[in-house]
Amino acid sequence: ENGRGDVLGFVGLALREVYSADVSEFVFAAAVQLLRTFKPDVMYVSTTDDVQHKAGPGSTVAVAFYAMFDRYVGELDAAGCALVMTADHGMNDKHLPDGPPDVTPYGKGLADETLKAFKAKGGAAVLVEGINPGEKDYSALVSKLKSANVDLVYYGGYHTEAGLILRQMHDQGLKAIVAGGDAVADKEFAQIAGPAAEGTLMTFPADPRRNPDAKAAVAALNAKGIDPEAFTLYAYAAVQVLAKAMAETGSSDGRALADWLHRGEAIDTVVGPIAYDKKGDITRLDYVMHVWTKGPDGKIDYAGHALTP
């Protein structure tokens, strides 16, 4: 799919589960092999947080994972790479002191606002639950949903858990509609959920790959075997925004850039003009409802399946 055949042979490791500690090692091994053969100028290597969610500091599993991590980082460093390491969030206790799951601010905020709008339209929630991200068995939750005879499940979290929950709903014969936010916009969602992914509703901006402003960028990325799905073009646009702010201010200072961006100047990007208000919120909201649908090729995807109001 991305221009390289026999990936398993190239990496020298067996196929790993999508969300696991083992797939992180696979990614590192692939990076080392790419560096040796293709010699790219830039590589983005993304690992899973499976171990971090399941194993405490100093545990046997955690120590083994970071030993593997250090080994591959050492190989990349020895090969002359300039390494930059980032984390998308910190790790806190998975439960609040009184017992309930400590759900993510993104997921809770999204679910709370959706519930508020749903109630304002006369709807009623029969069940409100949180989950522990990183787990694989959500059968107990699905049993609760089935007992409550729910018609629709709104999930505010990320695609990995959404896929697992949906697959386990399918296994238990629960045919409720599932809806979620833009964190579900990842091809892995359909891979994890399998056939159960079909019919899932998702709020996400109109497919940016179809935006006329993105035509040149999409063509350039496609020529390199890259499908700029999900947030790819938004990341591209973010760099364009920062570049414009730095050019206008002649500075790389975060405060100076923020002050300029908060003035509301429209910036041309691959996803169209972007401007921010004084709080730093984007002034143009262009979310639509997508339906994950099976195409003629048998693949389930949201691209090209936006609902018309």
N, C-alpha and C positions, 0 to 999 in steps of 0.2 A: 504493500500500500504506500510505503514511503520511499520506494525506489531501491530497496536492497533486498535481494532474495536470500533464502537460507539464513535467517537471522540467528537461529539457534546454533547452527554450525559456525557462524562467524563469531559469536560470543563465546561458544564453548561450554555453555551451560544448558540444562534442561529447562523446559517451559515452567514458569512459576505462576502462582496464583496472583491475580491482579492486585489484591490488597493484602500484603504480607511483608514480613521482614526479608524473605528470600528474594522478592522482586527488587528490593533496594540493592542487594548484591548484584543482581542481574544488570541493573542500570549502570552500576559502577564498572562492572566488567565490560559492558558495551562501550562505555566512555573510554576506557583504557585502549580497547581494540580500535576504536575510531581514531584516537589520537595517534596510534602507531601506524595506521594505514592511510586514513583520509587526511589527517593533519589539519583539522578545521581551525579557523581563526578564533571562533568563539563556540563554546559548548554550554548548554544549560542542562544540568543534571538534577533531576527531581526525584527524591526518595519518598517513601511512604512514612507515616507516623504510627504504623502498627505497633511497634515495640514501645514507643513512648506512651501510648495509651494503655498498654497492657502490663508493662513491667516496670517496677519501681527502680529508682537509682541504686546501683550496687548489686542488683539481682543478677543471677547467672545469665539470664536471657539478655539483659541490657548490656552486661560486660562483653558478652560474645558479639553482640551487634556492633558495639563501638570499636571492638578490636578489628572486626572486618572493615568498618568504616575507616579507621586509621590506616589500615594496610593499603586500601585503594587510594586514599588521599596521599599517602607516601609515594605511591607509584606515579600519580599525576604530578606531584611536586618534583619528583626526580626527573620526570620527562620535560621539565622546564615550564610547566603551567603557572600562570599567575592565578591563584585561587581566591575566589570570593565566596564566602559561605553566608547564607541567610536562613532564617526560620520564619514561617508565616505567622506564628503566634507562640506565646509561652505556654507552659504546662502548669495547670493548677489542679487542685483536688477535683475529682470527678463528681463528688457529691457535696451538697451543702451540709453544714453542721447538723441540721435537723433531719437529714436523710434523703430528700429528693435529689434527682440528678441535677448537676450544675450545668444547664444547657448553654449553648453558645449565645452571646448577645445578638449575633446576626439572626440565628434561627428563632430565638424567642421573640425578638423585635418583629420579625416578619410574620410569625404565627399570631402574635398578639394583635397586630394591626389588621391582619386578615380576619381574625375572629371579630374584631370591633366592627369592621365593615359588614361582615356576614350578619351579625346581630342587628345592625342598623337596617338591614333589608328584611328583617323578620325571621332570620334563621336562628337555630338553636344548636349548641354543641352538646352532644351526648357524652363526650369523653375528651379530656384534655390530659395529655401525657408527655413526659420528656423521656429521652433515651440516653444511653451512654455511648457516645461516638466511639467507634473502633471495635465494638463487639460484632460478632457474626451471627449470633442466635437471637432473633427477635420473635421467636414463636410465642412467648408469653404475651407480648404486646399484641400480636396478631390474634391470639385467642380472645383477648379483651375486646378488640375491635369487632371480632365475629360475634361475640356474645351480646355486644351493644347494638348489633344489626345496623352498622353504619352504612350510609349511602356514599359518602365522600370522605376521604382522608386527606387533610392538608398537612404537608410535611415541610417544615421550614429549614431543614438542614441540607447536608451535602449529598452529592450523587452516589457515593459509595453506600452509605446506609440506606438511602432511598431505594437503591436497586435491590439490596438485600431484603428490606422490608417488603417490597413489592413482590419479589420472587417467593417469599415465604407466605404472603397472602394468597398467591396463586396456588401454592402447594396445599393450603388449607381450604381452598375452594371459596375464598372471600373475593367477590367480584366488584367491590366498591371502587369508584373512580378515585384515582390518586392525583393530587395537584401539588405543585411546588414552585419555588422561586428559581432565580437564575443560577443558583449553585448546582442545579441538576443538569445544566447545559454542558454535558461532557459525553463523548461517545462511549466512555466506559459504563455509563449508566445503563445503556441498552445491553452491553455485554454482560453486566452483572445480573440485571433483571431477567434477561432472556425474553421469551415471547410475552411475558407479563408486562413488558415496557409499553407495548402498543396501547394507545388510548390515554396515556398519561398526559395531563395538562401542565403547562409550564409558562410562567411569565418571564419574558426575556425580550430585549429590543428586537426589532425586525432584523432578519439575518444581515449582518454588516457586509458579508461577502457580496451581496447584491446591491450595495450602495454604489452609485456611479463614482463617488469620490474615492472609492477603494479599488477601482478597476486596475490601475497600474500596480498597486501593491499586491493585489491578489494574483495577478499574472506573474509577477516576479517571484512570489512565494511558491506558486504552483510549479514554476519552472525548476525550482529546487526540490520538488517532490513534497512540498508542505501544504497541507490543507489548513488555511487559517480559520479554523472553526472556533466556536465559543468566544473566549475572551482575547484571542490572539490579536485581532485588529484593534481592540480597545487598549491593549498594552502598547501597540504601535502608536495609537493616538496619544496615549499618555506621554510617550517620549517626545512626540511632536509638540505637545503642550509645554513640557518642560523646556524644550529647545527654544520655543518662541519666547517664553518668559525670560530665559537667560539672555537671549539676544536683545530683548527690549530693555532689560534692567542692567545689562553688562555685569551681572553678578551670578554667583552660584549659591548665595546665602539663602537658606530656607525661608527666613522671615521676609526678605526682600521679594523673593519669588511669590510667596503667598500674598503679600500686600498688592502686588501687581495683578495677580490673578483675580483677587477679590474686587477689582475695579469693574469687572463684568465685560471686559473686551472679548469679542468673539474671535476664536482661533480656528483657522481652517485645518481640518484633520481628515484622515481616511474614513472616518465615520460621520463626516459632516462638521459644520461649525459647532464649537463647544465654548460655552461661557459659564462663569461661576458667579454666584451672588456673594454678598458680604460675609456670609457664614461659611462659604466654601462649597455650597451645594450647587450641583449642576442645574442650570436654568431650563434645560430642555429634557423633558421626560418622554421617552418614546417606547415604553413597554407595550407589548402586545401579548396575546395568549397563543401559545403554540401547542400543537398536539403531536406527540410522538407517534409516527405512522409508518407502517411497513410499505416500502417502495417496491417497484417492479423487480428490483434486484434481490428482494428478500430481506434487506437490511432495514432496521427500525431507526428512524432519525426524525428530528424536529425540523430540519432545514426544508424550507419550502412548504411548510404545513402550518402557517399562521392563520388563526381564525379572523375573519372579517367582522368588525362590530356590526 
